[in-house]
Amino acid sequence: MNITLTLIAQVLAFSIMIWLVNKYMWGPINEVLDKRRQKVAEGLAAAEKGQQEQEAARQKMADELKQAKVEAAEIISQAQKRAGEIVDEAKNAAVEEANRVKAAAQAELEQEVSRAREGLRQQVSSLALAGAEKILGKEINAKAHAKALDELTAQI
C-alpha cells in the first residue's frame, strides 16, 4: 500500500468524522451549553435583583422605623402636655372649689353673726324693758313704746 493513499484515506476519514461530529453532536452540545449559560445568567440577574430589593426593603424599614420613633416621641410629648393641662385644670378646679367653699363659709359666718346680733338686740331690749319696769315700778307696754324700743335697739 502506498503511504499517500493511506494518508489521503485518513484525511478523508478524519474529515467525515469532523463533519459528522459537527452536524450531529456539536450543535446539540452548543444548544445545551447556551441554555445552561442563559439559566446561570438569569439566576445571577435574579440574585442581583433580590439583593437590590432586599437593600431597598432594609432602607424602607429603616425609614419607617425612624418615622415611627418620631411619631412615638410626638405622641409622648402630646401626652405629657395633656397630662400637664389636666393637672393644671385640676388645680384650677380645686382652687375654684376652695374659693366657693370659702365664700359659702364666709356668707354663713356673716349670717350667723347677723343672727347673733339680732338675738343680742332682742335680749338687750328685753333687759331694758325689765330694768325700766323695775325702775318705774309699773308695767311698760311694748306695743305702745315700740318706736322708742326700735331706736334703742338701733343704737345698740
LUMBA-620915 format. One line per 3 residues: number of its first residue (from 1); for each residue x, y, z of N, C-alpha, C. Coordinates in steps of 0.05 Angstrom, whole numbers, plus 5000, padded with zeros to 4 digits. Atoms other than C-alpha are relative to their C-alpha. Layout:
NUM) X:Y:Z:X:Y:Z:X:Y:Z ~ ...
//
This chain:
1) 5016:4977:5000:5000:5000:5000:5017:5025:5000 ~ 4985:4976:5004:5021:5067:4986:4994:5019:5023 ~ 5002:4982:4977:5032:5118:5041:4983:5024:4993
4) 5016:4977:5008:4999:5173:5002:4971:4993:5001 ~ 5028:5009:5000:4937:5133:4993:4990:4997:5029 ~ 5007:5003:4972:4936:5117:5067:4995:5027:5012
7) 5002:4973:4989:4947:5189:5084:4974:5014:4990 ~ 5024:4988:5012:4890:5211:5037:4976:4987:5013 ~ 5022:5015:4988:4844:5157:5066:4996:5010:5029
10) 5002:4991:4972:4860:5180:5137:4989:5029:5001 ~ 5010:4972:5001:4848:5254:5118:4971:4999:4994 ~ 5028:5002:5008:4783:5234:5085:4983:4990:5024
13) 5014:5011:4977:4761:5192:5145:4998:5021:5023 ~ 4999:4979:4979:4781:5249:5193:4980:5022:4993 ~ 5018:4979:5009:4742:5300:5151:4971:4991:5004
16) 5027:5010:4997:4680:5256:5151:4992:5000:5030 ~ 5005:5001:4972:4686:5247:5226:4995:5028:5011 ~ 5004:4972:4991:4693:5323:5237:4972:5009:4990
19) 5025:4992:5010:4633:5333:5192:4977:4988:5016 ~ 5020:5013:4984:4591:5282:5230:4997:5011:5028 ~ 5000:4989:4973:4611:5308:5298:4988:5028:4999
22) 5010:4972:5002:4597:5380:5275:4970:5000:4994 ~ 5028:5000:5008:4530:5362:5244:4982:4989:5023 ~ 5018:5013:4981:4501:5315:5298:5006:5004:5029
25) 4993:4998:4971:4538:5329:5363:5006:5029:5008 ~ 4991:4974:4992:4567:5398:5364:4977:5019:5003 ~ 5023:4982:4998:4501:5435:5352:4984:4995:5026
28) 5015:5006:4975:4462:5399:5408:5016:5007:5025 ~ 4983:4993:4977:4521:5407:5456:5001:5030:5004 ~ 5000:4970:4998:4525:5482:5440:4973:5010:5010
31) 5027:4992:4991:4449:5488:5450:4997:4996:5030 ~ 5002:5007:4971:4453:5454:5518:5018:5020:5015 ~ 4982:4981:4986:4513:5498:5538:4988:5028:4999
34) 5012:4973:5002:4477:5561:5513:4976:5003:5020 ~ 5023:5000:4982:4414:5543:5552:5010:5002:5029 ~ 4989:5000:4973:4455:5529:5614:5012:5027:5006
37) 4988:4973:4996:4494:5595:5605:4978:5021:5005 ~ 5022:4981:4997:4428:5632:5598:4986:4997:5027 ~ 5011:5005:4974:4399:5599:5661:5018:5011:5022
40) 4982:4990:4980:4461:5617:5700:4999:5031:5000 ~ 5001:4971:5001:4458:5689:5675:4974:5010:5012 ~ 5026:4992:4988:4384:5693:5693:5001:4997:5031
43) 4998:5004:4971:4399:5665:5762:5017:5021:5013 ~ 4983:4978:4989:4455:5716:5773:4985:5026:5000 ~ 5015:4975:5002:4409:5772:5749:4978:5000:5022
46) 5021:5001:4979:4353:5748:5796:5013:5004:5028 ~ 4987:4996:4974:4403:5744:5854:5007:5029:5004 ~ 4993:4971:4998:4427:5815:5840:4975:5016:5005
49) 5025:4986:4995:4355:5839:5835:4990:4995:5028 ~ 5008:5006:4973:4339:5803:5900:5016:5016:5021 ~ 4984:4984:4981:4397:5837:5935:4992:5029:5000
52) 5008:4973:5002:4375:5904:5909:4973:5005:5014 ~ 5026:4999:4987:4304:5891:5932:5003:4998:5031 ~ 4995:5004:4971:4330:5868:6000:5011:5026:5011
55) 4989:4974:4990:4371:5932:6007:4979:5022:5000 ~ 5022:4980:5001:4311:5974:5986:4981:4995:5024 ~ 5018:5006:4977:4268:5937:6038:5013:5008:5026
58) 4986:4992:4975:4321:5949:6092:4999:5030:5003 ~ 5001:4971:4999:4323:6023:6074:4972:5009:5007 ~ 5028:4993:4994:4247:6027:6074:4994:4994:5030
61) 5005:5007:4973:4245:5991:6141:5013:5021:5019 ~ 4986:4981:4983:4297:6039:6170:4985:5027:5000 ~ 5015:4975:5001:4257:6099:6145:4974:4998:5016
64) 5025:5003:4985:4192:6072:6173:5005:4999:5030 ~ 4993:5001:4972:4226:6057:6239:5006:5028:5011 ~ 4994:4972:4992:4253:6128:6242:4975:5016:5002
67) 5026:4986:5000:4184:6155:6225:4984:4992:5025 ~ 5015:5010:4977:4153:6111:6279:5011:5012:5026 ~ 4988:4988:4976:4203:6137:6330:4992:5029:5003
70) 5008:4972:5000:4187:6208:6311:4971:5003:5009 ~ 5029:4999:4992:4112:6195:6317:4997:4992:5029 ~ 5002:5008:4972:4122:6159:6383:5009:5023:5019
73) 4990:4977:4984:4162:6218:6410:4979:5022:5000 ~ 5020:4980:5002:4108:6265:6386:4975:4993:5017 ~ 5023:5009:4983:4053:6224:6419:5007:5002:5029
76) 4992:4998:4972:4092:6221:6484:5000:5030:5008 ~ 5000:4971:4994:4102:6297:6481:4972:5010:5003 ~ 5028:4991:4998:4028:6308:6469:4987:4989:5025
79) 5011:5012:4975:4011:6260:6526:5010:5015:5025 ~ 4989:4985:4978:4058:6297:6573:4987:5027:5002 ~ 5012:4974:5001:4029:6363:6551:4971:4999:5011
82) 5028:5003:4992:3958:6338:6561:4999:4993:5030 ~ 4999:5006:4971:3977:6309:6630:5004:5026:5016 ~ 4995:4974:4987:4004:6378:6649:4975:5017:5000
85) 5025:4985:5001:3939:6410:6625:4980:4989:5019 ~ 5019:5013:4982:3898:6360:6664:5007:5008:5029 ~ 4991:4992:4973:3939:6375:6727:4993:5029:5005
88) 5006:4972:4997:3931:6450:6716:4969:5004:5003 ~ 5029:4998:4998:3856:6441:6704:4990:4991:5028 ~ 5007:5010:4974:3851:6400:6768:5007:5020:5022
91) 4991:4980:4980:3890:6453:6807:4980:5023:4999 ~ 5019:4978:5003:3845:6508:6779:4973:4993:5012 ~ 5026:5009:4990:3783:6468:6795:5000:4999:5031
94) 4998:5001:4971:3808:6456:6866:5001:5028:5012 ~ 4999:4972:4990:3824:6530:6875:4972:5012:4999 ~ 5027:4989:5003:3755:6549:6849:4982:4988:5021
97) 5017:5013:4980:3722:6498:6894:5007:5010:5028 ~ 4992:4990:4974:3763:6522:6954:4989:5029:5003 ~ 5010:4973:4998:3743:6594:6938:4969:5000:5004
100) 5029:5002:4997:3670:6574:6931:4992:4991:5028 ~ 5005:5009:4973:3672:6536:6997:5006:5022:5020 ~ 4993:4977:4983:3707:6595:7029:4979:5022:5000
103) 5021:4979:5002:3655:6644:7003:4974:4991:5014 ~ 5024:5010:4986:3598:6599:7027:5004:5001:5030 ~ 4995:4999:4971:3631:6593:7095:4999:5028:5010
106) 5000:4972:4992:3641:6668:7097:4971:5011:5002 ~ 5028:4991:5000:3568:6680:7079:4985:4988:5023 ~ 5013:5013:4977:3545:6630:7131:5009:5013:5026
109) 4990:4987:4976:3590:6663:7183:4987:5027:5003 ~ 5012:4974:4998:3562:6731:7166:4970:4998:5008 ~ 5028:5005:4992:3491:6703:7172:4998:4994:5030
112) 5000:5007:4971:3508:6673:7240:5006:5024:5017 ~ 4994:4975:4986:3539:6739:7263:4975:5018:5001 ~ 5024:4983:5002:3477:6776:7239:4978:4989:5019
115) 5020:5012:4982:3431:6726:7276:5008:5005:5029 ~ 4992:4996:4972:3473:6732:7339:4996:5029:5008 ~ 5004:4972:4993:3470:6808:7336:4970:5006:5005
118) 5029:4996:4997:3395:6806:7326:4990:4988:5026 ~ 5007:5013:4975:3389:6757:7383:5008:5018:5024 ~ 4991:4982:4979:3431:6803:7427:4983:5025:5003
121) 5017:4976:4999:3389:6863:7408:4973:4994:5014 ~ 5025:5008:4988:3326:6826:7427:5003:4997:5031 ~ 4995:5004:4971:3357:6806:7494:5004:5027:5014
124) 4994:4974:4988:3382:6877:7507:4974:5016:5003 ~ 5025:4985:4997:3314:6907:7492:4982:4988:5022 ~ 5016:5013:4978:3281:6855:7538:5011:5008:5027
127) 4988:4991:4975:3331:6872:7592:4994:5029:5006 ~ 5005:4972:4997:3320:6946:7581:4971:5004:5010 ~ 5028:4998:4991:3245:6937:7588:4997:4991:5029
130) 5001:5010:4973:3254:6895:7651:5012:5020:5019 ~ 4987:4980:4983:3301:6947:7680:4983:5024:5003 ~ 5017:4976:4999:3254:7004:7663:4975:4994:5017
133) 5023:5007:4984:3196:6966:7695:5007:5001:5030 ~ 4992:5000:4972:3235:6957:7759:5005:5029:5010 ~ 4995:4972:4992:3256:7030:7759:4974:5015:5004
136) 5024:4985:4999:3188:7057:7745:4979:4987:5019 ~ 5018:5014:4982:3153:7004:7785:4973:4993:4988 ~ 5024:5009:5013:3099:6991:7734:5006:4987:4974
139) 4996:5015:5024:3089:6950:7672:5001:5019:4976 ~ 4997:4983:5024:3112:6980:7606:4987:4985:4977 ~ 5012:5013:5023:3071:6965:7544:5019:5002:4976
142) 4980:5001:5021:3119:6942:7489:4988:5011:4974 ~ 5012:4990:5025:3069:6959:7433:4998:5030:5000 ~ 5003:4971:4998:3058:7029:7458:5027:5014:4997
145) 4974:4987:5000:3132:7044:7464:5018:4987:4979 ~ 4985:5014:5021:3154:7005:7401:5020:5018:4986 ~ 4982:4982:5014:3184:7067:7368:5025:5005:5017
148) 4978:4995:4982:3227:7082:7429:5018:4976:5002 ~ 4984:5025:4998:3249:7009:7434:5016:4995:4974 ~ 4985:5003:5026:3267:7007:7359:5024:5018:4999
151) 4978:4981:5000:3310:7069:7367:5022:4990:5019 ~ 4980:5010:4981:3344:7038:7428:5014:4976:4988 ~ 4988:5023:5013:3355:6973:7390:5020:5008:4978
154) 4983:4991:5021:3385:7010:7331:5026:5012:5010 ~ 4976:4988:4988:3433:7047:7376:5019:4978:5010 ~ 4984:5022:4988:3457:6982:7407:5012:4985:4976
//
